Amino acid sequence: MMKPLRRCVSVLLCALATCLMTAQAQAQPQSPAAAAADSPGVTDTEILLGQSCQLSGPLEGITREVRQGASLYFDHINAKGGVRGRKIRVLALDDGYDPKKAEANTRHFIDEAKVLALFQYAGTPPALAGMALAEQTGVPLIAAFTGSEDLRKPELRYTFNIKAGYATELHAMLKHQTTMGIKRVAVVYLNNPFGTGGLATVQASARQLGVQLVATAPLEVNGAKMLHAVNAVAEANPQAIIVISAGKPSVDFIAAYQGAGHHTTFYVLSVISNVQLNQGLGARARGVVVSQVVPSPWNASVPLSREFQRLARAQGIEEFTFSQMEGFLSAKFLVEALERAGPKPTRASLVQALEGMRVNLGGYPVELSPTQHSSGKFVDLLMLGKDGKFAR
């Protein structure tokens, strides 16, 4: 009888020892490597973000302005100690507006650099490439510099936007044209998903508002076939031309059209800056109408704009652009989300924080939810005056 009893006691003691060892192992603090695996992109001193954008090529100029605005705010926060003691670092890689390069960059961010999130991808094709991987892997993609409606589909789980999309901008343009008595409109568009998606939006809004589209012509990012686009549109003699493009290609088309001796009113999307228009067109920029989706950086009555001006001037920046302001606003939004994501943010806690964002960022409201990942209805139409400044 004693032997079975001793065996039973022995088994119980072994089991107890195993439990104690397991409990002790669980109580031990995680190694830095284990902690990093639980919270990619976050250390005791740093939060790492990934950004695929145009550091070269025809869209480099507009991207530079957006990044400059975001850096203003991140530098300001880092100088104060960062977010809960962690400084924000943005790892930016060039994609040259090539979606394949953007996909490779995104894989690097997720698989090798182990970033916490993807931030402000620039341009529709690169952003769509990044979005596909973000949705597959559960890495949040935040505040891309594009108004593509493909990034605003309700089924997207990890993609977040805080500004109006191109559909809202383009509809506002057409509505404005009807109030001005403009009924004959032409459209030029980049020959990629950005442009073709915008063209489809214009066609639908034009039917709704009774505007006649008298001509459409594609543009290439590298400027090829520019003369063909100019001639195709000029033959229709439109009262206005909507330019669905960004940065330098927009400026190049307007310059080519005017250079050929044609005159009309141009409407361009928010993905261009007053600096680019003034530098590229000079006095001929007068009368160009630009849609804007963030508050004016010159409007001192808006707290967000006052903050931007103060930080910009502290860095010696006196020439302001809406693109800078969009980068600044996006960075401010992300910092607010990081503050709400807990003492040590994870991708999951950041997504949860983003889905609970109902905040006024100095006069710019943002409202997101688990079923609504896109916020922003603000659109303003401004015209460049003879002094190179915007006016209503």
C-alpha positions, -999 to 999 in steps of 0.1 A, spaced: 0 0 0 29 24 8 45 21 -27 14 34 -46 10 61 -21 47 72 -25 43 72 -63 12 94 -60 29 119 -38 59 119 -61 37 127 -91 19 155 -72 52 170 -62 65 169 -98 33 186 -110 36 213 -83 72 219 -92 63 222 -129 35 247 -121 59 268 -100 86 268 -127 60 279 -153 47 307 -130 82 319 -124 89 319 -161 58 339 -169 66 364 -141 101 371 -156 103 403 -175 103 400 -213 136 403 -231 138 433 -255 135 409 -285 103 393 -270 89 427 -262 96 439 -298 78 409 -312 47 418 -291 48 455 -301 65 460 -335 80 494 -341 79 504 -304 109 504 -280 114 522 -247 126 552 -266 112 552 -301 81 547 -322 89 537 -358 67 545 -388 71 535 -425 64 559 -454 66 550 -491 67 583 -511 82 602 -540 117 613 -530 125 615 -567 107 620 -600 80 644 -612 60 643 -580 89 648 -556 81 685 -551 46 681 -537 58 651 -515 86 672 -501 61 698 -489 38 672 -472 68 656 -455 80 690 -444 47 698 -427 46 664 -409 82 668 -398 74 702 -382 49 686 -359 68 654 -351 100 675 -344 79 696 -320 66 666 -302 100 649 -300 115 681 -286 91 679 -257 100 643 -250 79 624 -276 48 604 -270 49 589 -235 87 593 -236 91 578 -270 103 598 -300 87 594 -334 109 583 -363 96 581 -399 115 557 -421 109 571 -456 117 551 -488 115 563 -523 90 546 -547 92 571 -576 54 568 -579 59 532 -589 34 508 -572 58 479 -575 85 498 -556 59 509 -531 49 472 -526 86 463 -520 90 492 -496 59 481 -477 71 445 -474 104 459 -460 86 480 -434 64 451 -422 88 421 -425 122 437 -418 119 471 -402 89 460 -381 72 494 -381 42 501 -359 22 516 -387 24 530 -423 20 568 -425 11 592 -452 19 572 -483 20 596 -512 1 591 -545 -28 568 -554 -9 539 -571 17 536 -542 -10 540 -516 -31 513 -531 -1 489 -532 5 497 -495 -31 493 -486 -33 458 -500 -5 446 -477 -18 466 -448 -52 449 -450 -35 415 -454 -12 419 -424 -32 441 -400 -8 470 -401 -26 503 -400 -22 527 -430 -29 562 -418 -36 595 -436 -23 587 -471 -17 617 -493 -44 608 -518 -82 613 -521 -87 580 -539 -121 565 -533 -105 531 -534 -89 539 -500 -123 549 -486 -143 517 -491 -163 508 -460 -150 472 -459 -114 483 -453 -103 473 -418 -69 489 -413 -70 520 -436 -78 554 -421 -83 588 -438 -90 622 -423 -96 644 -453 -123 646 -481 -118 623 -511 -114 633 -547 -151 625 -553 -161 653 -529 -135 677 -544 -146 670 -580 -183 673 -573 -176 707 -556 -158 718 -588 -187 709 -610 -212 724 -587 -192 757 -587 -190 756 -625 -228 754 -627 -232 785 -605 -208 803 -628 -229 794 -659 -202 769 -672 -218 741 -691 -191 728 -714 -162 712 -695 -132 691 -706 -112 667 -684 -76 657 -686 -65 629 -662 -34 609 -653 -34 576 -671 -34 555 -639 -59 545 -612 -58 580 -598 -68 596 -630 -93 570 -643 -110 568 -610 -114 606 -609 -127 606 -645 -154 582 -636 -164 604 -607 -166 635 -629 -187 617 -654 -212 606 -628 -214 641 -612 -217 658 -646 -247 637 -654 -262 646 -621 -256 683 -624 -263 686 -662 -228 696 -672 -216 685 -707 -182 668 -709 -170 679 -743 -136 662 -743 -114 639 -722 -77 632 -727 -52 611 -707 -19 625 -694 13 605 -687 33 612 -656 65 616 -676 48 641 -699 47 619 -730 19 627 -755 13 661 -739 7 677 -773 -20 651 -781 -38 659 -749 -36 697 -756 -50 693 -791 -78 669 -782 -91 693 -756 -86 725 -775 -106 713 -804 -137 711 -782 -132 747 -770 -143 741 -734 -153 768 -710 -133 751 -682 -109 722 -679 -107 699 -648 -71 686 -643 -71 653 -625 -34 651 -618 -9 661 -592 21 683 -589 43 688 -619 22 670 -645 -7 694 -637 16 725 -641 31 711 -674 -4 706 -690 -16 741 -681 17 756 -694 14 735 -727 -22 745 -732 -16 782 -726 17 780 -746 -3 768 -776 -24 800 -775 -55 785 -758 -73 801 -729 -98 788 -704 -104 784 -667 -85 755 -651 -97 736 -620 -71 714 -603 -72 691 -573 -57 697 -538 -26 676 -547 -7 707 -560 7 737 -542 6 774 -548 44 774 -549 45 748 -578 19 768 -598 36 801 -593 71 788 -601 59 768 -631 35 793 -646 44 827 -632 18 853 -641 -1 827 -661 -11 810 -628 -36 838 -622 -72 825 -624 -63 788 -617 -89 774 -593 -76 749 -567 -97 728 -544 -84 725 -508 -93 700 -482 -75 714 -451 -77 748 -434 -57 776 -449 -22 779 -434 -26 817 -436 -58 819 -416 -48 831 -382 -84 828 -369 -80 790 -369 -60 776 -339 -45 748 -361 -32 774 -386 -17 796 -358 1 766 -344 14 757 -379 26 793 -385 44 794 -351 63 762 -356 70 769 -393 85 803 -386 106 789 -357 122 767 -384 127 797 -407 98 788 -431 79 818 -443 64 805 -476 34 783 -466 15 758 -487 -17 737 -482 4 706 -487 26 715 -457 -6 720 -437 -19 686 -447 13 669 -436 11 689 -403 -25 680 -397 -19 643 -404 10 642 -380 -10 660 -353 -38 634 -358 -14 605 -355 2 618 -323 -33 621 -307 -41 585 -317 -7 573 -303 -14 591 -270 -47 571 -268 -32 538 -278 -19 529 -243 14 530 -224 30 508 -249 12 510 -283 6 479 -304 -9 477 -338 -41 464 -323 -43 491 -297 -35 518 -323 -64 506 -345 -87 506 -315 -76 542 -307 -81 553 -343 -116 538 -343 -125 558 -313 -112 591 -325 -137 620 -321 -115 650 -318 -112 686 -328 -77 693 -340 -76 731 -335 -106 738 -357 -105 707 -378 -129 680 -366 -122 643 -371 -148 616 -363 -139 579 -368 -156 547 -356 -152 509 -360 -175 512 -391 -163 545 -404 -126 548 -412 -128 580 -433 -135 615 -420 -135 649 -436 -160 667 -457 -143 701 -459 -136 714 -494 -128 750 -503 -123 764 -538 -97 791 -541 -84 811 -571 -48 823 -575 -47 860 -578 -23 883 -597 -1 884 -566 3 846 -566 -18 843 -535 -51 824 -531 -84 843 -529 -121 833 -529 
